[in-house]
């Protein structure tokens, strides 16, 4: 519950800081429903976190927070949608941070720059990555696990949050 409050507070910070200009004549924020865009299809970890955060934010603000899943192109569909939305604090996004950091280096034809066009507010969750080596632990391999895999034909397995098996 504490994490949910922190998430709602962070999202409120994004909503207030994402281009909403303070003008005395404006009505109090929020005056209408808030849209929370999730860059994955329904049912995954990011979607679940987004729905939990939306519920907590709705309770804190007393306004409806609608979750919209915009999966596709490794998050590009959702990011482009959010970047093209008005910067009024009514469109928020929850996505994997790694995708945002890596995209500019891998995809040079993007119509947006996630490092310029989006403002990160906080880290909602972390998902550690591990590598497993058949027959031994990675800590027992001299030079680390990656060196062992390159130098020999040891089979490595990398867990993935996506459906299917790791490689």
N, C-alpha and C positions, 0 to 999 in steps of 0.2 A: 504494500500500500504506500509506503514511503517513496519507493521508486516511482510509482505512478504519479504521486504529487510532484516529485522533482521533474518528471517528464512533462506534466501539464504546465508547470511553471516555466520550463524551458521553451515549450511551444508558445506560451503566452509571450515570452520575450521575443520569439521570432515574429509573432503576429504584430507586436507593437513596433518592432525594429525594422521590419521588411518594407520600408518605403511608406509607411503610414505617416503622413505629415500632420503634426499637431496644429490644429486651427481651432480657435475658440468657438466658432460657429458650428463645427462638426458635432454630430451626436456622439455619445459615448460608445467606445468600442467594447464589444461587438454589437452592431445594430442589426445584424442578419446572420444567417448560418455561415459556418466556416467550412471550407473544403480541405480535406487532408488527402493528398495524393500519395499513393503507395506504388513504388516502381516494380512490384512483382504481382503475380497472379494471386488470387485468394487462397488462403490455407497455409502459406509458408510462414516462416519465422518473422520476416519483415512485416507481413500482413497482420499477424497476430499482435506484434508490438504496436503497429499503427492503430489497430482497433482498440487496444488497451489505452493507449495514449489519448485517442479521440474521446473515449468514454470519460477519462479523468479530466480532460480539458473541458468537455461539455459540462461536467459537474461544477468545475471551478468558475466557468464563465456564465453559466446559466443559458447557454445557446447551443443549438444543435451543431454537431461536428459530423459532417458527412464524409465517409471514407470512399475514395474512388481509386480502384486499382487500374493502373495504366501500364500493364506489362508489355515488354517488347524491346528488342534491340539493346539488350543489357542495360536497361534503364533509360535509354535515350528518348523513348516515347514520353515517359513521365517527365523527364528533365526539360525537354523542349516545351511540353505543355505548361509547366510551371513558369519557365522563363518568359513565355509569351503571355502569361496571365498578368493582370494589373498588379503592380506592387503596392497593394493596399492592405496587406495583412490578412486577407480572407482566403488565401490559397497557401497552404503549407505542404511540405513534402517530407516523407520518411523514406530513406533509401540507404543502400549499403554505401558507406563512406569510401571504401576501396574503389568502387566504380568511379566515383567522382574524381578521385586523385589520379587514377591511372588513365582515364579517358583522353585527356589532352595529349598524352605521349603516344597512344596507340591509334587514335582516330583523328587524322588531321583535317577531315572535311566536315567537322561538326558545325552546326549553325549557331552554336552557343559555346561559351567558355565556362565550365562549371566552377572554375576557380575565381571568376570575375562576376558572373551573372547570378550566383547563388551566395547566400550568407549562411554559413554553418552556425548553429546555435549551441548545440551540445551533443554529446555522445549518449545515445539512449541505451545501447547495449554493446557488448563485445562478444565475439565468437572466436575463440582461439583456434589456431590451425596446428595440426600435428602431422608428422610423417612417421609411418611405421615401417620397420624393416623386418623382413622374414628371418626368423631364427636368432635374432639378437636385439638388444636394445640400442637405440641411436647413441646413447651416452657411452656405450662400450666401443664404439667405432672410432679408431684414431682418425683425426682430421675432420670429424663430424660426419653426419649422415649423408649430406649431399656429395661430399668427396668420395665416399664409399660407393655410392650409386654410379657416379661417373666412371670410377676406376674399375669397377667390376660389373658383373652381370647380376648383382643382388637386386631382387625385386622389391621395389618400394611401393607403398600404398598410401595415397593421400585421400583422406576423407573429404567428402563434398556435401554441402547442404542441398545440392540439387538432387532430383530423383535419379535413381540408378546407382551404380557402384562407383567407388573411387577408383583411381587408376594407379 
